[in-house]
Amino acid sequence: MKVLVALKRVVDYNVRVRPKADGSGVETAGVKMSVNPFDENAIEEALRLKEAGKATEIVAVSLGNAGAQEGLRHALAMGVDRVIHGEAGDDLDSLAVAKLLKAVVAAEQPQLVLLGKQAIDDDAGQTAQMLAALLDWPQAVAVSKLTVEGNAATVVREIDGGTETLNIDLPAVISADLRLNDPRFVKLPNLMMAKKKPIGAIDLSAVAAAPSLKTLKVAEPPPRKAGVKVNSVAELVDKLKNEAGVL
């Protein structure tokens, strides 16, 4: 079974995100970038499937400019067999990414596509569902447990008020929750060796994947007003009624 893992390069989760001075987007110049944490869980799960004898090859793909190759090097250091870079713009929305990934799936013919349930930059959480719809494949999102047997998979996913267990046929699209696993620590020697490994490329220029959304402005939220102390319940009710207007 071939597993395709899609990953995205995002601003590192330890970095405070700041908008650009002109409000056109998020500042990324000189900012530490890393693999989206949810996608790292997807990579780890693919590696575990191979270690268990369920997967025969793991291919990682990332879309974007040349900087996307940094995330692919990280995937190689973790242990994936092969990586592919799809040259694309940085302003891709979820549907555009899904269309491009569909072309990658057509070229690679995997039996399982794994990706994170959402990216921590746009927080959209739609790509897996859109890709499954375009491929007409079964899907399971926000998965916290995955078991593969033959041509089927059993997944546990979190829903409001509990969990849900699903049996789906392969090929399928599955998105990983943070609770799916704990990604392995990448050792420095592995990172150094990954720098010498080749990165494949795929031509996606024929795919019509222009973004359907346009960012008009990015700005920090307004600062919260300082709280006030009240001396009695009557004063609290008065402020809620006459100042806040919520009563």
C-alpha positions in Angstrom: 0.0 0.0 0.0 1.4 3.4 -1.0 0.6 6.3 1.4 0.7 9.9 0.2 1.1 12.5 2.9 0.4 16.2 2.2 2.1 18.7 4.3 2.2 22.5 4.6 4.9 24.9 5.7 3.6 27.4 8.2 4.9 30.0 10.7 6.2 28.0 13.7 3.7 27.6 16.5 6.1 29.2 19.0 6.3 32.4 17.0 3.9 35.3 17.6 2.1 36.0 14.3 2.2 39.6 13.2 0.5 41.3 10.2 2.5 43.1 7.6 2.8 46.8 7.8 0.5 47.3 4.8 -2.0 44.8 6.1 -1.7 42.6 3.0 -1.0 39.4 4.9 1.0 37.8 7.7 4.7 38.7 8.0 6.9 35.7 7.1 10.2 37.4 6.2 12.8 36.4 8.7 10.3 34.3 10.6 10.9 30.8 11.7 8.8 28.3 9.7 8.1 24.7 10.3 5.8 21.8 9.2 2.2 22.3 10.2 1.8 20.3 13.5 -1.2 18.4 12.3 0.6 17.3 9.1 3.5 16.1 11.3 1.0 13.7 13.0 0.0 12.5 9.5 3.7 11.8 8.7 4.2 9.9 11.9 1.1 7.8 11.4 2.2 6.9 7.9 5.6 5.8 9.3 3.9 3.7 11.9 1.8 2.0 9.2 5.0 1.1 7.3 6.7 -0.2 10.5 3.7 -2.4 11.1 4.0 -3.8 7.6 0.8 -2.2 6.3 2.4 0.3 4.0 5.1 -0.3 1.4 6.0 3.3 0.4 5.5 6.7 1.9 5.5 9.7 -0.4 5.3 13.3 1.0 4.1 16.2 -1.1 4.2 19.9 -0.4 2.9 22.8 -2.5 4.2 26.3 -2.7 7.4 28.2 -3.5 10.9 26.9 -3.0 10.6 27.3 0.8 8.2 24.3 0.8 11.3 22.1 0.3 12.4 22.8 3.9 9.3 21.0 5.2 10.0 18.1 2.8 13.5 17.8 4.2 12.0 17.5 7.6 9.7 14.7 6.3 12.8 12.9 4.8 14.5 13.2 8.2 11.5 11.6 9.9 11.8 8.6 7.5 9.5 9.0 4.5 10.7 7.2 1.4 10.3 10.0 -1.2 9.2 13.6 -1.4 7.6 15.7 -4.2 7.5 19.5 -4.5 4.7 21.1 -6.5 5.5 24.6 -7.5 2.6 26.9 -6.7 1.7 30.3 -5.3 1.6 31.0 -1.6 -2.0 32.4 -1.8 -3.7 29.1 -2.3 -7.0 28.5 -0.6 -8.4 25.1 0.5 -10.1 24.3 -2.8 -7.1 25.3 -4.9 -4.9 23.0 -2.8 -7.4 20.1 -3.1 -7.4 20.5 -6.9 -3.6 20.4 -7.0 -3.5 17.4 -4.7 -6.0 15.6 -6.9 -3.5 15.9 -9.7 -0.7 14.5 -7.5 -3.0 11.6 -6.5 -3.6 10.9 -10.2 0.1 10.7 -10.8 1.1 8.7 -7.7 -1.9 6.4 -7.4 -1.8 6.0 -3.6 -4.2 3.8 -1.7 -4.3 6.2 1.3 -3.9 10.0 1.5 -3.0 11.4 4.9 -2.9 15.0 5.9 -3.6 17.2 9.0 -7.1 18.1 9.8 -6.3 21.8 9.6 -3.4 24.2 9.1 -2.5 26.5 12.0 -2.2 29.6 9.8 -5.6 29.8 8.0 -7.3 27.3 10.4 -9.7 26.4 7.6 -9.8 22.6 8.0 -11.4 22.0 4.6 -8.8 20.5 2.3 -9.2 16.8 3.2 -13.0 17.0 2.7 -12.7 18.8 -0.6 -10.0 16.4 -1.9 -12.2 13.4 -1.0 -15.1 15.0 -2.8 -13.0 15.7 -5.9 -11.6 12.1 -5.9 -15.0 10.6 -4.9 -13.2 8.6 -2.2 -14.4 7.8 1.3 -13.1 10.2 4.0 -12.6 10.4 7.7 -11.5 13.6 9.4 -10.2 14.6 12.8 -9.0 11.0 13.3 -7.5 10.1 16.7 -7.0 6.4 16.0 -6.3 4.5 12.8 -6.2 0.8 12.0 -5.7 -0.6 8.5 -6.5 -4.2 7.6 -6.4 -5.3 4.0 -8.4 -2.9 1.8 -10.3 -1.2 4.7 -9.5 1.1 7.6 -11.1 1.5 11.0 -10.9 5.0 12.4 -11.9 6.7 15.6 -12.7 10.4 15.4 -13.8 12.9 17.9 -17.2 14.5 17.6 -19.3 16.7 19.9 -19.9 14.8 23.1 -17.7 11.8 22.4 -16.1 9.7 19.7 -17.3 7.9 16.6 -15.9 4.7 15.0 -16.1 4.3 11.3 -15.1 1.5 8.9 -14.1 2.9 5.4 -12.9 1.2 2.3 -9.6 2.1 0.7 -8.5 4.2 -1.2 -9.5 6.9 1.2 -8.6 10.4 2.5 -7.9 10.6 6.3 -7.0 13.8 8.2 -5.1 13.5 11.5 -5.9 15.1 14.8 -3.2 15.9 17.3 -4.4 13.0 19.5 -3.6 10.5 16.8 0.1 10.1 17.9 3.2 11.8 19.2 5.5 12.6 16.3 9.0 11.2 16.8 12.0 13.3 17.6 14.1 14.1 14.6 17.8 13.6 15.3 20.4 16.0 13.9 22.3 13.3 11.8 19.0 12.5 10.1 18.5 16.2 9.3 21.9 16.4 7.8 21.4 13.3 5.7 18.1 14.6 4.5 19.8 17.7 3.0 21.6 15.4 0.6 18.5 13.5 -0.6 16.8 14.4 -3.8 13.5 16.2 -3.9 11.2 15.2 -6.8 9.1 17.7 -8.7 5.7 17.5 -10.3 4.4 19.9 -13.0 1.0 21.3 -11.9 0.8 24.1 -14.4 -2.0 22.5 -16.3 -4.3 22.4 -13.2 -6.8 25.3 -13.0 -6.4 26.1 -9.3 -6.7 29.9 -9.1 -7.7 30.9 -5.5 -11.3 31.8 -5.2 -10.7 33.9 -2.0 -8.8 37.1 -1.8 -7.4 38.5 1.4 -8.5 42.2 1.8 -6.8 43.0 5.0 -5.0 41.4 8.0 -4.9 43.2 11.3 -4.3 42.4 14.9 -7.5 42.3 17.1 -8.2 45.5 19.0 -6.9 45.5 22.5 -9.3 44.4 25.2 -10.6 47.0 27.6 -9.4 46.7 31.2 -11.9 45.1 33.5 -13.5 46.9 36.4 -14.3 45.9 40.0 -17.7 46.4 41.5 -18.6 46.7 45.2 -22.0 45.0 45.1 -24.3 42.9 43.0 -26.6 45.9 42.5 -23.7 47.9 41.0 -22.9 44.9 38.7 -26.5 44.7 37.5 -26.5 48.4 36.9 -23.4 48.4 34.8 -24.6 45.4 32.8 -27.9 47.1 32.1 -26.9 50.7 31.5 -23.3 50.4 30.3 -23.0 47.1 28.6 -26.6 46.9 27.5 -26.8 43.2 27.9 -29.8 43.2 30.4 
